[in-house]
Amino acid sequence: MDSSREASGVAGTVLVPMRFVWPYGGRSVFLSGSFTRWSELLPMSPIEGCPTVFQVIHSLTPGFHQYKFFVDGEWRHDEHQPYIPGDFGVVNTVLLATDPNFIPTLSPDLASVSNMDVDNEAFRRVVRVRDVSLTEVVPRISDADVQTSRQRISEFLSMHTAYELLPESGKVVALDVELPVKQAFHILHEQGIPMAPLWDFCKGQFVGVLSALDFILILRELGSHGSNLTEEELETHTISAWKEGKVYLNGQNNLHGRTFSRHLIHAGPYDNLRDISLKILQNEVSKVPVIHSSSEDGSFPQLLHLTSLSGILKCICRYFRHSANSLPMLQLPISAVPVGTWVPKIGESNRRPLAMLRPSASLSSALNLLVQAQVSAIPIVDDNDSLLDIYCRSDITALAKDRAYTHINLDEITIHQALQLGQEAYYPYELRSQRCQMCLRSDSLHKVMERLANPGVRRLVIVEAGSKRVEGIVSLSDIFKFILG
């Protein structure tokens, strides 16, 4: 892919890679245009997994270009892209601007064709190149409109409380700190939950949470040659003992050398949703227990609910569903919003890389990546970086069933095999497919937010249409960091 500053015969000219797509099938498809002086046919190739969609990438200089497709021996143009009559019949057009704020104007010669049978509106929807993909021009939303949109959502969150998120009925699973770790993770797997609050009977209060990340750390500890924890001890090792050992292992010491444990991050039923959202983001947790006590000293606490960003986002979407026009930024495509983690483009070194793995990679490498990269999920891709599945922290609890963790080697079992172990937990295939939610870079922020507000959806993998090549990933926390600044 040529994105260098070279040009044929003109030094210093900027060449920008441009992806041309013919999505209407054919046996042989070629591209030609003003950029080849209409004298050369560029062969187009079908996209893997989508044989009716052909594409080719060709570097163009900034400016106005015309092009057509040569399909099975006939010249064709794409009626769904801007087009005008030209010297070579009806041709598609593209205006490649180097200035992102450039607004094209129609010259008198081009404007005069509006009396002919031409979709003038389509022509005005000038096609630009962004990240080597062909997209329509981004809606013009001012910075002030974006700031106003964010402010309105923030004000809404400040005016509503966790009490409004409480379901009419339901259950919340809590675990006693004296429960054996092995039994606790079996419960998480059986209940299909990624975490549970911890109750200390002696103290008469909730003292923390047990999550899938704890199980990952335990399995890594078991696999370590210098481990102080054996599989036999895991049968009787209590949650309390593990938490104390975890603090020691992490070397969490204060200035006096004494170990300290992290306080339970929780909220009250009358805390506003903005404060709860910030609490989740700042402490990098997935859920916050909502705890209420009728006594002034906080004794006899009641666990009411586990609040997540998903529930809060659902509240936002429901409130603004019929007044989305009051939030102009929701019209922006996700690629135009500073959210998510994206695959770095060629030459980019300052962008955080997107963690991806092949299905043949070891489970050990996946667990290490989840911990070291501090992510909650990793896209699993083929050799072309096309999305196959996703491995999440919560998938690790599948190894608790039938004590599978006791007879596997983390360095030898592959991610594909590990996912196979957990498949029966998602017996209808449709339910399993929900765990790997996707979106396109052209999808609006509003559409992405609606999808993320669905139960059980914590992230969307951004893929290329047709090939499903992974382009990025956007999570609930990404959306809230953008909204709340």
Secondary structure, 3 states (H helix, E strand, C coil): CCCCCCCCCCCCCCCEEEEEEECCCCCCEEEEEHHHCCCCCEECEEECCEEEEEEEEEEECCEEEEEEEEECCEEECCCCCCEEEECCEEEEEEEECCCCCCCCCCCHHHHHHHHCCCCHHHHHCCEEEECCEEEECCCCCCHHHHHHHHHHHHHHHHHCEHHHHCCCCCCCCCEECCCEHHHHHHHHHHHCCCEEEEEECCCCEEEEEEEHHHHHHHHHHHHCCCCCCCHHHHCCCEHHHHHHHHHHHHCCECCCCCECCCCCCCECCCCEHHHHHHHHHHHCCCEEEEEECCCCCCCCCEEEEEEEHHHHHHHHHHHHCCCHHHCHHHHCEHHHCCCCEECCCCCCCCCCCCCCECCCCEHHHHHHHHHHCCCCEEEEECCCCEEEEEEEHHHHHHHHHHHHHHHCCCCCCEHHHHHHHHHHHHCCHHHHHCCCCEECCCCEHHHHHHHHCCCCCCEEEEECCCCCEEEEEEEHHHHHHHHHC
